[in-house]
C-alpha cells in the first residue's frame, strides 16, 4: 500500500549512517541539511513502522481469534494509514511563512458584513486550534 515509503526507509538508513560519520560534521552546513532531512523522515518512518506492526498484529489476532484485539486493531490500522498519508504529502516551502488574510464584506450591506464577521470568527478559531498567532491589522465595524 505504501510502496513510496520503502525508498524513504532506505534514505533514512543512509542518512543515519552519514550522521555517524565524523567527516560529515566538518562541514556544518552539510551536517545541518542532513540532520534536518533525517528529522523530517523520523515521523514518517515511525508511523510506517507502527502501521506495519499493527497490520502484523491484526493478522495474528485474527488467526488466534482474539476478538477484542481484532476490534481495537481494525480501528487503529486505518488511523495509522491516514496519519501516514498525511505525512507523505510533500511540504510546501511556504508552510513556515506568515500569511495575511483579508476579509471584506463586499456588496450586500449589513448581510455581507455579518457574513464577513462569521468568516473572521471561523478563521480565528481555526488558527487558535492549530496554535497559530493572529493579529488584526485593520478593522472597520
C-alpha positions as CSV (number, residue, x, y, z in Angstrom):
1,X,0.0,0.0,0.0
2,X,2.8,2.4,0.9
3,X,5.5,1.5,-1.7
4,X,6.8,5.0,-1.7
5,X,7.8,4.7,1.9
6,X,10.3,2.0,1.2
7,X,12.6,4.4,-0.6
8,X,12.2,6.8,2.4
9,X,13.2,3.9,4.8
10,X,16.4,3.4,2.7
11,X,17.1,7.1,2.6
12,X,16.6,7.3,6.4
13,X,19.1,4.5,7.0
14,X,21.6,6.1,4.7
15,X,21.2,9.5,6.5
16,X,21.7,7.7,9.8
17,X,25.0,6.2,8.5
18,X,26.1,9.6,7.2
19,X,25.4,11.3,10.5
20,X,27.5,8.7,12.3
21,X,30.5,9.6,10.0
22,X,32.7,12.2,11.8
23,X,33.7,13.7,8.5
24,X,30.2,15.0,7.9
25,X,30.5,17.3,10.9
26,X,33.5,19.1,9.4
27,X,31.0,20.9,7.1
28,X,28.4,22.5,9.4
29,X,26.0,23.4,6.6
30,X,26.0,19.9,5.2
31,X,25.6,18.4,8.7
32,X,22.6,20.7,9.2
33,X,21.0,19.7,5.9
34,X,21.5,16.0,6.6
35,X,20.2,16.4,10.2
36,X,17.1,18.4,9.0
37,X,16.2,15.8,6.4
38,X,16.8,13.0,8.9
39,X,14.4,14.7,11.4
40,X,11.8,15.2,8.6
41,X,11.8,11.5,7.9
42,X,11.6,10.4,11.5
43,X,7.9,10.9,11.9
44,X,7.2,9.1,8.6
45,X,9.4,6.1,9.4
46,X,8.0,5.8,12.9
47,X,4.4,5.9,11.7
48,X,5.1,3.5,8.9
49,X,6.7,1.0,11.3
50,X,3.8,1.4,13.7
51,X,1.4,0.7,10.8
52,X,3.3,-2.4,9.7
53,X,3.3,-3.7,13.3
54,X,-0.4,-3.0,13.7
55,X,-1.0,-4.9,10.4
56,X,1.0,-7.9,11.5
57,X,-0.7,-7.8,15.0
58,X,-4.1,-7.7,13.3
59,X,-3.3,-10.8,11.2
60,X,-2.1,-12.6,14.2
61,X,-5.1,-11.6,16.3
62,X,-7.4,-12.9,13.5
63,X,-5.6,-16.2,13.4
64,X,-5.9,-16.6,17.2
65,X,-9.5,-15.3,17.2
66,X,-8.8,-12.6,19.7
67,X,-12.0,-10.6,19.1
68,X,-11.2,-7.6,21.5
69,X,-7.8,-7.2,20.0
70,X,-9.1,-7.5,16.4
71,X,-11.6,-4.8,17.1
72,X,-9.0,-2.4,18.5
73,X,-6.5,-3.1,15.7
74,X,-9.2,-2.7,13.0
75,X,-9.8,0.7,14.4
76,X,-6.1,1.5,14.8
77,X,-4.8,0.4,11.4
78,X,-6.8,2.9,9.3
79,X,-5.9,5.7,11.7
80,X,-2.2,5.0,11.2
81,X,-2.7,4.7,7.5
82,X,-4.4,8.1,7.4
83,X,-1.7,9.7,9.5
84,X,0.9,8.2,7.2
85,X,-0.9,9.5,4.1
86,X,-0.9,12.9,5.7
87,X,2.8,12.7,6.5
88,X,3.6,11.7,2.9
89,X,2.1,14.9,1.5
90,X,5.1,17.0,0.3
91,X,5.7,20.1,2.4
92,X,5.4,23.4,0.7
93,X,8.4,25.7,1.2
94,X,6.0,28.5,2.2
95,X,4.5,26.4,5.0
96,X,6.6,28.1,7.6
97,X,5.9,31.6,6.4
98,X,3.3,34.1,7.7
99,X,0.1,34.8,5.9
100,X,-2.1,37.9,5.6
101,X,-5.8,37.2,5.2
102,X,-8.2,40.0,4.1
103,X,-11.9,39.6,4.7
104,X,-14.2,42.2,3.1
105,X,-17.9,42.5,3.4
106,X,-18.4,43.5,-0.3
107,X,-21.8,44.1,-1.7
108,X,-24.8,43.3,0.3
109,X,-24.7,45.8,3.1
110,X,-25.4,44.5,6.6
111,X,-25.9,40.9,5.5
112,X,-22.4,40.7,3.9
113,X,-20.9,42.4,7.0
114,X,-22.4,39.7,9.2
115,X,-21.1,37.0,6.9
116,X,-17.6,38.6,6.9
117,X,-17.8,38.6,10.8
118,X,-18.7,34.9,10.7
119,X,-15.7,34.2,8.4
120,X,-13.4,36.1,10.7
121,X,-14.6,34.1,13.8
122,X,-14.3,30.9,11.9
123,X,-10.7,31.6,10.7
124,X,-9.7,32.9,14.2
125,X,-10.9,29.7,15.9
126,X,-9.2,27.6,13.3
127,X,-5.9,29.4,13.9
128,X,-6.4,29.1,17.7
129,X,-7.0,25.3,17.4
130,X,-3.7,25.0,15.5
131,X,-1.8,27.2,18.0
132,X,-1.2,29.9,15.5
133,X,-0.9,33.5,16.5
134,X,-3.4,36.0,14.9
135,X,-3.2,39.8,14.8
136,X,-5.8,42.2,13.4
137,X,-4.0,44.8,11.2
138,X,-7.1,46.9,10.5
139,X,-10.8,46.6,11.1
140,X,-14.0,48.5,10.4
141,X,-17.1,47.9,12.3
